[in-house]
Amino acid sequence: MAAIHILILRRFFMARRRGLGVAAAIAVLMTGLLAGVPGANAGSGKIKMEIVKAAFIVGASGGKGTLIFDGKSYPLSIGGISAGWQLALSKAMLEGNVRNINRPEDIEGVFSAAGAGLAVAAGGKAAVMVNANGTTIEVIGTQMGVDFSINLEGLNIRIKR
């Protein structure tokens, strides 16, 4: 767990962006809260995601990504919905770690997260999400566009076949 905190803090200092610093702090907090999630003997991987979001009260998002697990790359398709107070038209480029994964298919499913965000033009974005398999995604990156939100979000991730 300390390695996660170090990675997040290192990215914060490398980026030197005010918005990303807030996002990194949120990610560190969420990672600490999820420390008790089962699956300590499971493997880990890396993930990169590009997500476009449009919302007014109810929102939709979609995008693509890549899972790197056991030295192999798996292309991902990403879709999602959100509900709550929100107004958004944005694009986020995120990367990070996947935890509690035993096989590539464990990444598939709906990942849920509750969050609040504010981005106008450019800002930081961080998220910690968990699916029904117990697979955890911890990502950090940048977001372009407009995004005012306090909402519940769900991302459905599938391996492209």
N, C-alpha and C positions, 0 to 999 in steps of 0.2 A: 504494500500500500504506500510505503514511503516513496517508492520509485514513481508511482503515479503522481504524487504531489510534486516531486522534483521535476518531472516532465512538464507538468502544467505550469509551474512557476518559471521554468527555463523558457518556455514558449512565451510567457508573459513578458519577460525581460527582453527577449529577442525582438518581439513585435513592437514594443514601445508605443502601444496604442492605449489610450485611456479606456475606451469601450471594451477592449479585449481584456484589460486588467480586471474589470468588474466581472466579465464572463468567466475568467479563470478563477476568481474567488468563489463564484457560485459553483463551478465544477469541483473545486477542492471540497467545499462543504457537502455537495451531493455525494461525492465519492466516499467521504467519511460516514455519511448516513447509510450507504449501501454496503459497508464493510462486512456486515453480517449475512449477506446474501449467500446461500449455499452454492457449492460447486468449487471449493478450494482446490480440488485435485484436477479440475478441468484445465484445458489448454487456453492459449490466447492467440490473438492475431492482430492484424492492422486493418483499418478501414479508411477509405476516402469517399466522400459524398459530395455531390453537387445537387442542391435542392432549390427549386423555384416555388415561391409561395404567393398566393393571391387570396385576400380575405376581406370581408366586411361582415362582422358578426360571426358568420360561418365561413370557414376557409378551406381551401384545398391546396395541396402541395404535391409535387412530383419531381422526379429526378432520376439520377443514375449514380452508381458507385462501384467500388471494387473492394472485395474482401481478399486479404492476403493471409492464407492459413496453411501451415505446413509447407511453405515455400511455393505454393501455387496460388494463382490469381483467379478469382471468381467474379464475373460481372454481375452487378446487382441492379434490379429495378426497384424504385422507391415511389410510393404513393402515400397520401395521407389526408386526414381531415382534422379540423380543429374547431372548437366551439368556445365562445367566451367573448369578452370585450376585445375586439381587434380590428385593425385597419392595416392591410399590408399589401405590398407588391415588392417582393424582394428576391434576391438570389444569395444563397449561402454556399460557401466552399469550406467544407469541414474535413478534418482528419483526426485520427486518434486510434484508440485501442478497443479491441473486442475481448471480453473476459468470459470465463465459464463456457467455453465452446469445446466440444469433443469432436465434432465433424462439421463440415461446411453447412449442412442443412440446418444446424442449430441456429443460424442467423435468421432463418425464415420465420415470419410471424409479425404480429403487431407489437411494436415497441411503444410504450406510453411514457409520457412526461408531463408534468405540470410546470408552467413557467411564466415568466414575465419578461418582456423585452422592449427595447426602444432603440431604433436605428433610423437615422435620417442620413442619406447618402452613403455612409460607410460606418461600420462599427464592428465590435467583437461579438462573437456568438459562442456559447458553450452549452453542452447538454450531456446529461447522463440518463440513459434510457434502459429499460429492462423489458424483455419479452416473457411469454409464458414458459419458455424453456429454461429461464433463469440466465440467459445470455445477456450480458451487460455491454452497452456501447458507451464509451466516454470519448466525446469529440470536442474539438475547439477549432475555431477558424474565424473567417471574416464574412460579413454580410453586407451586401450593397442594396440600396433601395430604401423604401419606407416600410417600417414595421413597428406599429404601436400595439402591444398585446399584453393581456393578462388572460391566459386561457389554458385549456387542457388540449393536448395534442396527441395524436397517434400516428405513427409511421408504419406502413406495411412494407416490409422488405422481403424480396424474393430473389433467388438466384435465377439469372436468365439461362434458359436452356435452349 
